[in-house]
Amino acid sequence: MVFRFCDEIALGFSWVAEEAMTRTSHALVADGRVWLVDPVNWPEAIERARSVGEPAGVLQLLDRHNRDCAAVAERLGVPHLVAPATVPDSPFEVVEVKRWKRWQEVALWWPEPRVLVVAEAIGTNRFFTGGRRAAGVHLFLRLTPPRTLARFQPERLLVGHGEGLHGPAATVALRETLSRSRRDIPGLLLRLPRLLRE
């Protein structure tokens, strides 16, 4: 599998697995500590995370987003928190996205730098956006979009599938995708077969 770094910010960095679903992982750094969010195991990224701060925990924001979370947490000797209600001793506010029987998802809001991290409900790759918008709601959530996220005005929107959005475009994309979630369904379904082939 091929990986690359992306979303290089003063508060950390992200890395993407170059595959159809473009799984994206994040390393968030605060006060000399680093939290890994939904990590896919790329040794270069894990070692880089260790070099920028003391590992504090592995956060799995979606219950079924196992990826390599447990293995990375064990390797680093840190807690592995799955869709947690809180992240103790961290600067993050946990935001409930979905608490369904088969879909337990939370997001992270980091207030001071205005960073919003969303694992699955919103993404930026073509599967989520249909190739038409900067961000999109997951197809299975289009009828019930995560409107709880609308109260945030992120300066950085980091997602679990695709590259992040930065600056004013992050808030604009978040608002647009939530407001157009249902209206965009017909067009997305028409384009989906072609997107899956690509």
LOVEX-681966 format. One record per residue: x, y, z negated of N, C-alpha, C in turn; residue in three letters; residue number from 1. Coordinates in Angstrom, 3 decimals, padded with zeros to 6 digits. Atoms other than C-alpha are relative to their C-alpha. Layout:
BEGIN
[[X Y Z] [X Y Z] [X Y Z] "ALA" NUM]
...
This chain:
BEGIN
[[000.840 -001.184 000.000] [000.000 000.000 000.000] [000.884 001.246 000.000] "MET" 1]
[[-000.742 -001.253 -000.103] [001.200 003.510 000.832] [-000.641 001.035 -000.925] "VAL" 2]
[[000.464 -001.036 000.904] [000.941 006.315 -001.712] [000.625 001.336 000.383] "PHE" 3]
[[-000.600 -001.334 -000.133] [001.545 010.060 -001.650] [-000.515 000.880 -001.136] "ARG" 4]
[[000.404 -000.964 001.010] [001.427 012.890 -004.147] [-000.895 001.068 000.629] "PHE" 5]
[[000.838 -001.107 -000.448] [-001.181 015.645 -003.877] [-000.379 000.831 -001.224] "CYS" 6]
[[000.503 -000.835 001.099] [-002.802 018.382 -005.982] [001.098 000.352 -001.004] "ASP" 7]
[[-001.107 -000.407 000.858] [000.492 019.674 -007.329] [-000.365 001.314 -000.686] "GLU" 8]
[[000.357 -001.199 000.751] [-000.462 022.130 -010.067] [000.874 000.070 -001.247] "ILE" 9]
[[-000.824 -000.171 001.198] [001.254 023.532 -013.142] [-000.453 -000.919 -001.126] "ALA" 10]
[[000.571 000.824 001.059] [-001.017 021.342 -015.280] [000.137 -001.492 000.264] "LEU" 11]
[[-000.165 001.407 -000.321] [-000.044 018.081 -013.620] [000.047 -000.237 001.498] "GLY" 12]
[[-000.039 000.378 -001.410] [-000.349 016.249 -010.342] [-000.928 -001.182 000.217] "PHE" 13]
[[000.839 001.146 -000.362] [-002.342 013.610 -008.498] [000.734 -000.837 001.029] "SER" 14]
[[-000.523 000.817 -001.078] [-001.560 010.725 -006.196] [-001.131 -000.787 000.645] "TRP" 15]
[[001.033 000.635 -000.801] [-003.567 009.065 -003.452] [000.526 -001.306 000.573] "VAL" 16]
[[-000.279 001.248 -000.706] [-003.586 005.460 -002.247] [-000.556 000.170 001.412] "ALA" 17]
[[000.415 -000.203 -001.385] [-003.688 005.765 001.541] [-000.726 -001.246 000.503] "GLU" 18]
[[000.875 001.086 -000.412] [-006.589 003.424 002.266] [-001.350 000.605 000.335] "GLU" 19]
[[001.295 -000.527 -000.435] [-010.176 003.752 003.454] [-000.681 000.844 -001.073] "ALA" 20]
[[000.691 -000.733 001.061] [-011.495 004.894 000.066] [000.871 001.071 -000.662] "MET" 21]
[[-000.916 -001.023 000.543] [-008.488 007.143 -000.669] [-000.153 000.159 -001.516] "THR" 22]
[[000.089 -000.061 001.464] [-008.421 006.288 -004.374] [001.037 000.986 -000.544] "ARG" 23]
[[-000.865 -001.048 000.520] [-006.986 009.256 -006.246] [000.101 -000.114 -001.516] "THR" 24]
[[-000.295 000.054 001.434] [-005.372 009.237 -009.698] [000.609 001.324 -000.421] "SER" 25]
[[-000.467 -001.297 000.479] [-004.369 012.152 -011.898] [000.844 -000.148 -001.261] "HIS" 26]
[[-000.786 -000.151 001.229] [-001.764 013.040 -014.510] [-000.211 001.429 -000.472] "ALA" 27]
[[000.308 -001.321 000.549] [-002.897 015.969 -016.693] [000.884 000.259 -001.213] "LEU" 28]
[[-001.005 -000.295 001.023] [-000.334 017.661 -018.913] [-000.431 001.201 -000.837] "VAL" 29]
[[000.315 -001.092 000.923] [-001.077 019.771 -022.011] [000.812 -000.172 -001.275] "ALA" 30]
[[-000.755 000.004 001.262] [001.129 020.664 -024.975] [000.997 -001.151 -000.070] "ASP" 31]
[[-001.040 001.019 -000.012] [003.851 018.238 -023.933] [-000.504 -001.429 000.049] "GLY" 32]
[[000.575 001.344 -000.079] [001.464 015.287 -023.618] [-000.668 -000.179 001.356] "ARG" 33]
[[000.575 000.274 -001.321] [000.163 013.597 -020.483] [-001.062 -001.085 -000.110] "VAL" 34]
[[001.094 000.963 -000.092] [-003.133 011.808 -019.879] [-000.096 -000.463 001.442] "TRP" 35]
[[000.169 000.556 -001.341] [-003.486 009.487 -016.900] [-001.478 -000.318 000.199] "LEU" 36]
[[001.422 000.155 -000.277] [-006.935 009.499 -015.317] [-000.192 -000.938 001.182] "VAL" 37]
[[000.314 001.001 -001.039] [-008.157 006.456 -013.337] [001.230 -000.391 000.820] "ASP" 38]
[[-001.222 000.248 -000.766] [-004.624 005.421 -012.402] [-000.020 -001.287 000.826] "PRO" 39]
[[-000.401 001.130 -000.824] [-003.757 003.146 -009.522] [001.506 -000.099 -000.204] "VAL" 40]
[[-001.396 000.169 000.387] [-000.353 001.694 -010.362] [000.953 000.241 001.160] "ASN" 41]
[[-001.109 -000.330 -000.895] [002.314 003.423 -008.309] [001.168 000.338 -000.914] "TRP" 42]
[[-001.083 -000.201 000.972] [005.553 003.083 -010.307] [000.629 001.394 000.067] "PRO" 43]
[[-000.608 -001.326 -000.120] [006.942 006.346 -008.925] [-000.846 001.062 -000.708] "GLU" 44]
[[000.882 -000.963 000.650] [003.882 008.277 -010.144] [-000.012 -000.197 -001.512] "ALA" 45]
[[000.023 000.266 001.442] [003.837 006.560 -013.541] [001.280 000.516 -000.652] "ILE" 46]
[[-001.269 -000.492 000.551] [007.518 007.327 -014.095] [000.045 001.523 000.016] "GLU" 47]
[[000.045 -001.466 -000.043] [006.982 010.902 -012.984] [-000.860 000.541 -001.136] "ARG" 48]
[[000.868 -000.432 001.104] [004.128 011.220 -015.484] [000.752 -000.070 -001.324] "ALA" 49]
[[-000.777 000.139 001.249] [006.411 009.962 -018.250] [001.037 001.105 -000.132] "ARG" 50]
[[-001.052 -001.026 000.034] [008.990 012.576 -017.283] [-000.543 001.395 -000.320] "SER" 51]
[[000.560 -001.341 000.229] [006.577 015.525 -017.663] [-000.688 000.136 -001.365] "VAL" 52]
[[000.624 -000.079 001.307] [005.135 014.639 -021.052] [-000.061 -001.357 -000.673] "GLY" 53]
[[000.159 001.249 000.746] [004.636 012.065 -023.762] [-001.352 -000.612 000.337] "GLU" 54]
[[001.288 000.623 -000.329] [001.961 009.574 -022.637] [-000.933 -000.009 -001.205] "PRO" 55]
[[000.969 -000.105 001.092] [-001.176 010.144 -024.716] [-001.169 -000.955 000.158] "ALA" 56]
[[001.125 000.898 -000.206] [-003.787 007.903 -023.122] [-000.309 -000.192 001.472] "GLY" 57]
[[000.515 000.277 -001.346] [-005.334 006.368 -020.035] [-001.514 000.129 -000.077] "VAL" 58]
[[001.431 -000.285 000.004] [-008.822 007.654 -019.282] [-000.638 -000.595 001.242] "LEU" 59]
[[000.764 000.628 -001.086] [-011.151 005.518 -017.174] [-001.382 000.642 -000.028] "GLN" 60]
[[001.211 -000.813 000.063] [-014.005 007.859 -016.319] [-001.257 -000.719 000.470] "LEU" 61]
[[001.140 000.795 -000.480] [-016.240 005.229 -014.682] [000.192 -001.427 -000.476] "LEU" 62]
[[-000.154 001.325 000.608] [-016.937 001.880 -016.327] [000.567 -001.037 000.961] "ASP" 63]
[[-000.483 001.020 -000.945] [-016.267 -000.121 -013.167] [001.244 000.436 000.783] "ARG" 64]
[[-001.217 -000.500 -000.644] [-013.261 001.982 -012.056] [001.218 -000.625 -000.660] "HIS" 65]
[[-001.083 000.654 000.733] [-010.917 -000.617 -013.496] [001.371 000.377 000.531] "ASN" 66]
[[-001.280 -000.299 -000.636] [-008.148 000.063 -011.007] [001.111 -000.705 -000.779] "ARG" 67]
[[-001.074 000.598 000.790] [-004.937 -000.495 -012.996] [000.050 000.619 -001.398] "ASP" 68]
[[000.038 -000.744 001.262] [-006.060 001.373 -016.116] [000.534 -000.806 -001.177] "CYS" 69]
[[-000.402 000.806 001.165] [-005.640 -001.446 -018.633] [001.483 -000.328 000.052] "ALA" 70]
[[-001.413 000.369 -000.131] [-002.252 -002.522 -017.279] [000.913 001.203 -000.247] "ALA" 71]
[[-000.814 -001.200 000.203] [-000.898 001.040 -017.213] [-000.010 000.400 -001.473] "VAL" 72]
[[000.079 -000.341 001.423] [-002.147 001.719 -020.757] [000.876 -000.927 -000.835] "ALA" 73]
[[-000.820 000.968 000.742] [-000.510 -001.461 -022.016] [001.481 000.274 000.208] "GLU" 74]
[[-001.401 -000.268 -000.315] [002.743 -000.640 -020.257] [000.510 001.229 -000.748] "ARG" 75]
[[-000.410 -001.234 000.658] [002.821 002.850 -021.773] [-000.219 -000.033 -001.514] "LEU" 76]
[[000.271 000.100 001.427] [001.586 001.712 -025.194] [-000.929 001.075 -000.517] "GLY" 77]
[[000.942 -001.063 000.365] [-001.324 004.166 -025.253] [-001.422 -000.536 000.069] "VAL" 78]
[[001.398 000.446 -000.056] [-005.105 003.881 -025.747] [-000.552 000.028 001.426] "PRO" 79]
[[000.734 000.063 -001.276] [-007.288 002.920 -022.785] [-001.459 000.280 -000.338] "HIS" 80]
[[001.365 -000.418 000.328] [-010.600 004.809 -023.079] [-000.875 -000.114 001.239] "LEU" 81]
[[000.899 000.240 -001.131] [-013.481 003.701 -020.832] [-001.274 000.820 -000.183] "VAL" 82]
[[001.174 -000.884 000.045] [-016.189 006.311 -020.097] [-000.235 000.500 -001.430] "ALA" 83]
[[000.093 -000.357 001.421] [-015.499 007.788 -023.552] [-000.965 001.155 -000.257] "PRO" 84]
[[000.850 -001.123 000.412] [-017.830 010.118 -025.431] [000.849 001.212 -000.363] "ALA" 85]
[[-000.954 -001.065 000.318] [-014.789 012.142 -026.556] [001.400 -000.495 000.333] "THR" 86]
[[-001.421 000.335 -000.140] [-011.051 012.251 -025.960] [000.709 000.700 -001.149] "VAL" 87]
[[-000.582 -000.614 001.196] [-009.544 012.852 -029.414] [001.365 000.635 000.265] "PRO" 88]
[[-001.300 -000.680 -000.078] [-006.607 015.251 -029.784] [000.368 000.408 001.420] "ASP" 89]
[[-000.249 -000.445 -001.373] [-006.990 016.521 -026.226] [-000.710 001.329 000.226] "SER" 90]
[[000.693 -001.255 -000.298] [-008.061 019.806 -024.625] [-001.266 -000.201 000.824] "PRO" 91]
[[001.083 000.286 -000.935] [-010.819 018.061 -022.647] [-001.362 -000.111 -000.691] "PHE" 92]
[[001.395 000.223 000.376] [-014.570 018.249 -023.044] [-000.529 -001.118 000.892] "GLU" 93]
[[000.578 001.102 -000.781] [-016.291 015.036 -021.966] [-001.428 000.374 000.382] "VAL" 94]
[[001.318 -000.355 -000.537] [-019.347 015.598 -019.771] [-000.661 -001.272 000.511] "VAL" 95]
[[000.706 001.184 -000.489] [-021.892 012.819 -019.283] [-000.527 000.257 001.408] "GLU" 96]
[[000.467 -000.097 -001.381] [-022.540 012.276 -015.593] [-001.171 -000.948 000.205] "VAL" 97]
[[001.065 001.004 -000.079] [-024.577 009.040 -015.612] [000.187 -000.997 -001.122] "LYS" 98]
[[-000.018 001.054 001.008] [-025.481 006.604 -018.386] [-001.062 -001.020 000.378] "ARG" 99]
[[000.893 001.047 -000.468] [-027.250 003.951 -016.364] [000.586 -001.350 -000.396] "TRP" 100]
[[-000.462 001.340 000.371] [-027.032 000.233 -017.060] [001.219 -000.415 000.821] "LYS" 101]
[[-001.101 000.419 -000.877] [-024.726 -000.309 -014.077] [000.852 001.167 000.481] "ARG" 102]
[[-000.789 -001.166 -000.413] [-023.234 003.159 -013.823] [000.212 000.885 -001.223] "TRP" 103]
[[-000.373 -000.798 001.165] [-021.513 004.640 -016.879] [001.147 000.904 000.434] "GLN" 104]
[[-001.027 -000.923 -000.487] [-019.636 007.746 -015.787] [000.014 001.283 -000.819] "GLU" 105]
[[-000.187 -001.307 000.621] [-018.229 010.800 -017.531] [000.976 000.799 000.865] "VAL" 106]
[[-000.963 -000.889 -000.641] [-016.334 013.791 -016.192] [000.793 000.697 -001.096] "ALA" 107]
[[-000.807 -000.769 000.943] [-013.630 015.885 -017.846] [-000.062 001.474 000.375] "LEU" 108]
[[-000.071 -001.442 -000.192] [-013.858 019.647 -018.263] [001.111 000.525 -000.889] "TRP" 109]
[[-001.114 -000.602 000.715] [-010.681 021.457 -019.252] [-000.237 001.503 000.062] "TRP" 110]
[[000.546 -001.360 -000.090] [-012.026 024.904 -020.162] [000.981 001.101 000.377] "PRO" 111]
[[-000.864 -001.170 -000.194] [-009.040 027.229 -020.295] [000.518 000.138 001.429] "GLU" 112]
[[-000.419 -000.152 -001.404] [-007.598 026.430 -016.846] [-001.130 -000.276 000.995] "PRO" 113]
[[001.179 000.257 -000.834] [-011.111 025.575 -015.550] [000.252 -001.134 000.999] "ARG" 114]
[[-000.214 001.206 -000.793] [-010.287 022.091 -014.302] [-001.154 -000.961 -000.272] "VAL" 115]
[[001.069 000.998 000.105] [-013.154 019.663 -013.604] [000.469 -001.250 000.727] "LEU" 116]
[[-000.421 001.274 -000.583] [-012.314 015.993 -012.993] [-001.213 -000.916 000.069] "VAL" 117]
[[001.167 000.852 -000.232] [-015.030 013.762 -011.483] [000.468 -001.271 000.699] "VAL" 118]
[[-000.513 001.274 -000.513] [-014.361 010.080 -010.863] [-000.702 -000.488 001.258] "ALA" 119]
[[000.730 000.699 -001.054] [-017.117 008.870 -008.554] [-001.221 000.760 000.509] "GLU" 120]
[[001.243 -000.665 -000.395] [-020.226 011.055 -008.489] [000.212 000.994 001.130] "ALA" 121]
[[-000.345 -000.951 -001.053] [-018.501 013.611 -006.270] [001.379 -000.348 000.534] "ILE" 122]
[[-001.281 000.279 -000.634] [-015.700 013.041 -003.786] [000.226 000.928 001.174] "GLY" 123]
[[-000.327 -000.875 -001.124] [-013.950 014.792 -000.932] [000.410 -000.769 001.252] "THR" 124]
[[-000.353 000.720 -001.223] [-013.151 011.973 001.480] [-001.218 -000.100 000.922] "ASN" 125]
[[001.060 -000.017 -001.014] [-015.241 011.339 004.604] [-001.210 -000.838 -000.391] "ARG" 126]
[[001.138 000.803 000.452] [-017.392 008.667 002.945] [-000.970 000.862 -000.813] "PHE" 127]
[[000.829 -000.873 000.834] [-018.662 011.315 000.511] [-000.545 001.192 000.781] "PHE" 128]
[[000.371 -001.257 -000.654] [-018.760 014.335 002.815] [-000.658 -000.180 001.363] "THR" 129]
[[000.493 000.192 -001.362] [-019.778 012.774 006.108] [000.809 000.775 001.011] "GLY" 130]
[[-000.835 -000.784 -000.897] [-016.993 014.849 007.592] [-000.538 001.394 000.260] "GLY" 131]
[[000.657 -001.288 -000.264] [-019.191 017.951 007.348] [000.215 001.042 -001.084] "ARG" 132]
[[-000.122 -000.955 001.100] [-018.528 019.525 003.948] [001.309 -000.243 -000.761] "ARG" 133]
[[-001.231 000.135 000.774] [-015.656 020.082 001.532] [-000.108 -001.092 -001.062] "ALA" 134]
[[000.244 001.025 001.020] [-017.221 017.758 -001.075] [-001.387 -000.567 000.220] "ALA" 135]
[[001.314 000.620 -000.138] [-020.152 015.393 -001.292] [-000.331 -000.861 -001.194] "GLY" 136]
[[000.478 000.892 001.058] [-022.250 013.461 -003.773] [000.028 -001.432 000.522] "VAL" 137]
[[-000.005 001.429 -000.370] [-021.872 009.663 -003.752] [-001.352 -000.370 000.606] "HIS" 138]
[[001.226 000.372 -000.711] [-024.417 008.107 -001.401] [-001.069 -000.553 -000.938] "LEU" 139]
[[000.976 000.614 000.907] [-026.074 006.129 -004.227] [-000.594 000.997 -001.005] "PHE" 140]
[[000.499 -001.003 000.938] [-026.582 009.316 -006.257] [-000.662 001.182 000.709] "LEU" 141]
[[000.523 -001.142 -000.765] [-027.903 011.554 -003.488] [-001.392 000.428 -000.461] "ARG" 142]
[[001.357 -000.359 000.434] [-031.496 011.384 -004.770] [-000.029 000.540 -001.424] "LEU" 143]
[[-000.078 -000.472 001.394] [-030.441 012.044 -008.366] [001.399 000.569 -000.260] "THR" 144]
[[-001.365 -000.536 000.135] [-027.336 014.234 -008.108] [000.303 000.434 -001.434] "PRO" 145]
[[-000.402 -000.334 001.378] [-025.365 015.001 -011.278] [-000.067 001.504 -000.262] "PRO" 146]
[[000.194 -001.454 000.134] [-026.843 018.467 -011.856] [000.617 000.559 -001.278] "ARG" 147]
[[-000.666 -000.475 001.214] [-025.225 018.639 -015.289] [001.326 000.683 000.326] "THR" 148]
[[-001.277 -000.599 -000.394] [-022.041 019.583 -013.398] [-000.168 001.415 000.541] "LEU" 149]
[[000.243 -001.315 -000.606] [-023.678 022.704 -011.948] [000.327 001.146 -000.948] "ALA" 150]
[[-000.270 -001.089 000.949] [-022.987 024.669 -015.134] [001.466 000.417 -000.009] "ARG" 151]
[[-001.432 -000.303 -000.005] [-019.246 024.637 -014.447] [000.390 000.823 001.224] "PHE" 152]
[[-000.579 -000.773 -001.099] [-017.270 027.057 -012.315] [001.491 -000.326 000.062] "GLN" 153]
[[-001.401 000.431 000.020] [-014.060 025.136 -011.727] [000.892 000.829 000.912] "PRO" 154]
[[-001.057 -000.566 -000.835] [-010.900 026.719 -010.446] [000.702 -001.122 000.747] "GLU" 155]
[[-000.546 001.200 -000.641] [-009.771 023.189 -009.635] [-000.996 -001.138 -000.191] "ARG" 156]
[[000.903 001.153 000.025] [-012.032 020.267 -008.748] [000.811 -001.211 000.440] "LEU" 157]
[[-000.760 001.215 -000.281] [-010.189 016.934 -008.957] [-000.962 -001.171 000.040] "LEU" 158]
[[000.945 001.093 -000.202] [-011.943 013.796 -007.734] [000.726 -001.335 000.060] "VAL" 159]
[[-000.569 001.343 -000.034] [-011.422 010.055 -007.724] [000.169 -000.559 001.392] "GLY" 160]
[[-000.113 000.440 -001.399] [-011.705 009.748 -003.943] [000.221 001.214 000.878] "HIS" 161]
[[-000.345 -001.139 -000.838] [-009.892 012.341 -001.856] [000.823 001.018 -000.755] "GLY" 162]
[[-000.807 -001.053 000.607] [-007.811 015.424 -002.481] [-000.885 001.009 -000.714] "GLU" 163]
[[000.731 -000.988 000.765] [-008.846 018.122 -004.914] [-000.242 001.278 000.787] "GLY" 164]
[[000.278 -001.318 -000.556] [-010.209 021.563 -004.152] [000.449 001.029 -001.025] "LEU" 165]
[[-000.625 -000.975 000.897] [-008.549 024.666 -005.576] [-000.442 001.417 000.340] "HIS" 166]
[[000.394 -001.378 -000.186] [-009.389 028.323 -006.080] [-001.511 000.139 000.083] "GLY" 167]
[[001.450 -000.229 -000.091] [-012.837 029.809 -005.377] [-000.731 -001.097 000.773] "PRO" 168]
[[000.632 001.059 -000.802] [-013.511 026.993 -002.877] [-000.497 -001.149 -000.862] "ALA" 169]
[[000.412 001.114 000.865] [-013.814 024.525 -005.770] [-001.420 000.198 -000.507] "ALA" 170]
[[001.350 -000.277 000.498] [-016.876 026.180 -007.293] [-001.009 000.039 001.131] "THR" 171]
[[000.903 -000.078 -001.149] [-018.417 026.916 -003.898] [-000.382 -001.394 000.469] "VAL" 172]
[[000.266 001.364 -000.472] [-018.076 023.273 -002.818] [-000.863 -000.772 -000.983] "ALA" 173]
[[000.788 000.700 001.016] [-019.457 021.955 -006.106] [-001.459 000.434 000.062] "LEU" 174]
[[001.363 -000.506 -000.050] [-022.525 024.195 -005.966] [-000.713 -000.454 001.270] "ARG" 175]
[[000.613 000.346 -001.284] [-023.146 023.480 -002.290] [-000.376 -001.471 000.056] "GLU" 176]
[[000.297 001.428 -000.099] [-022.915 019.718 -002.579] [-001.139 -000.407 -000.928] "THR" 177]
[[001.101 000.334 000.903] [-025.243 019.592 -005.583] [-001.335 000.508 000.542] "LEU" 178]
[[001.257 -000.567 -000.498] [-027.831 021.856 -003.960] [-000.480 -000.666 001.280] "SER" 179]
[[000.365 000.594 -001.286] [-027.744 020.039 -000.597] [-000.024 -001.526 -000.035] "ARG" 180]
[[-000.132 001.448 000.123] [-027.465 016.489 -001.919] [-001.104 -000.767 000.718] "SER" 181]
[[001.115 000.719 -000.618] [-030.931 015.352 -000.840] [-000.168 000.371 001.468] "ARG" 182]
[[000.217 -000.454 -001.378] [-031.205 017.467 002.309] [000.993 -000.592 000.980] "ARG" 183]
[[-001.041 000.511 -000.892] [-027.973 016.039 003.716] [-000.081 -001.510 000.225] "ASP" 184]
[[000.073 001.463 -000.121] [-029.055 012.385 003.388] [-000.214 -000.464 001.443] "ILE" 185]
[[000.219 000.519 -001.360] [-030.466 011.918 006.939] [001.233 000.095 000.896] "PRO" 186]
[[-001.193 -000.159 -000.826] [-027.374 013.322 008.634] [001.123 -000.921 -000.422] "GLY" 187]
[[-001.048 000.888 000.504] [-025.047 011.338 006.408] [-000.260 -001.437 000.423] "LEU" 188]
[[000.324 001.375 -000.393] [-026.882 008.083 007.118] [000.228 -000.226 001.491] "LEU" 189]
[[-000.244 000.124 -001.444] [-026.678 008.738 010.864] [001.482 -000.136 000.313] "LEU" 190]
[[-001.444 000.020 -000.253] [-022.927 009.299 010.681] [000.722 -001.137 -000.705] "ARG" 191]
[[-000.662 001.003 000.827] [-022.197 006.512 008.175] [000.608 -001.160 000.788] "LEU" 192]
[[-000.624 001.110 -000.745] [-021.676 003.635 010.665] [001.313 000.399 000.675] "PRO" 193]
[[-001.234 -000.456 -000.651] [-019.083 005.671 012.581] [001.085 000.244 -001.035] "ARG" 194]
[[-000.981 -000.260 001.047] [-017.385 006.778 009.366] [000.589 -001.294 -000.546] "LEU" 195]
[[-000.499 001.283 000.513] [-017.143 003.175 008.146] [000.925 -000.674 001.006] "LEU" 196]
[[-000.893 000.561 -001.035] [-015.601 002.103 011.469] [001.353 000.678 -000.023] "ARG" 197]
[[-001.244 -000.772 000.022] [-013.013 004.859 011.173] [000.829 -000.339 -001.211] "GLU" 198]
